[in-house]
Amino acid sequence: IRQMMEDISVYRQERERYQQEVQELKHKTKCTLGSLEKMWKEDLSVALEWESKDQVLLVSINSLLEQLKTREHQLMDVSTLLHLQMLDFSKRLGDKAAAKRQNQQKIMTH
């Protein structure tokens, strides 16, 4: 009986120790879960903030791209106009040179 009483006493001590360990584990689990939830919320907040900033940047880049396309078209228009004027000017010079040659030929034939 004495041995049984000692065994019961040892089992009670072990049971108390295990119950304390279970309580500690529950507490640690609860703290870890709370910490993870807090970090998840912070991560989500940062992700949303950067998503918003990325959207602003994307809008700015698209606006700049449209401005560059408009500028490219304007420069192409100017380039085309200059080319046409150079062709016209070249034609006029050619016409004047031809007229001058004809005048010189007329003078020489008379």
C-alpha positions in Angstrom: 0.0 0.0 0.0 2.8 2.3 0.8 4.3 1.8 -2.6 1.0 2.5 -4.2 0.7 5.7 -2.2 4.1 6.8 -3.4 3.2 5.9 -7.0 0.0 7.9 -6.7 2.0 10.9 -5.3 4.5 10.6 -8.1 1.7 10.4 -10.7 0.0 13.5 -9.2 3.3 15.5 -9.5 3.8 14.3 -13.0 0.2 15.2 -13.9 0.6 18.7 -12.4 3.9 19.1 -14.3 2.2 18.0 -17.6 -0.7 20.4 -17.0 1.7 23.3 -16.5 3.5 22.3 -19.7 0.2 22.2 -21.5 -0.7 25.6 -20.2 2.7 27.0 -21.1 2.3 25.5 -24.6 -1.2 27.0 -25.0 0.1 30.4 -23.9 3.1 30.3 -26.3 0.8 29.2 -29.1 -1.6 32.0 -28.4 1.3 34.6 -28.3 2.8 33.2 -31.5 -0.6 33.3 -33.2 -1.1 36.9 -32.1 2.4 37.9 -33.3 1.8 36.2 -36.6 -1.5 38.0 -37.1 0.1 41.3 -36.2 2.9 40.7 -38.7 0.4 39.6 -41.4 -1.6 42.8 -40.9 1.6 44.9 -41.2 2.7 43.0 -44.3 -0.8 43.5 -45.8 -0.7 47.2 -45.0 2.8 47.6 -46.6 1.7 45.6 -49.6 -1.4 47.7 -50.1 0.7 50.9 -49.7 3.2 49.8 -52.3 0.4 48.7 -54.6 -1.0 52.2 -54.4 2.4 53.8 -55.0 3.0 51.4 -57.9 -0.4 52.4 -59.4 0.6 56.1 -59.2 3.9 55.3 -60.8 2.2 53.3 -63.6 -0.1 56.2 -64.3 2.8 58.6 -64.5 4.8 56.3 -66.8 1.7 55.9 -69.1 1.3 59.7 -69.2 4.9 60.2 -70.0 4.7 57.5 -72.7 1.7 59.3 -74.3 3.6 62.6 -74.2 6.6 61.0 -75.9 4.3 59.5 -78.6 2.8 62.9 -79.2 6.2 64.5 -79.4 7.4 61.8 -81.8 4.4 62.5 -84.1 5.1 66.2 -83.9 8.8 65.6 -84.8 7.8 63.4 -87.6 5.5 66.0 -88.9 8.2 68.7 -88.7 10.7 66.3 -90.4 8.2 65.6 -93.2 7.5 69.3 -93.7 11.2 70.1 -93.8 11.8 67.4 -96.3 9.0 68.7 -98.6 10.3 72.2 -98.3 13.8 71.0 -99.2 12.5 69.2 -102.2 10.6 72.4 -103.3 13.6 74.5 -102.7 15.8 72.1 -104.7 13.3 72.1 -107.5 13.3 75.9 -107.5 17.1 76.0 -107.6 17.0 73.4 -110.4 14.4 75.5 -112.3 16.5 78.7 -111.9 19.7 76.9 -113.0 17.9 75.5 -116.1 16.4 79.0 -116.9 19.9 80.5 -116.5 21.3 77.9 -118.9 18.6 78.7 -121.4 19.3 82.4 -121.1 23.0 81.8 -121.6 22.3 79.6 -124.6 20.0 82.3 -126.1 22.6 85.0 -125.6 25.2 82.8 -127.2 23.1 81.9 -130.1 22.2 85.5 -130.9 
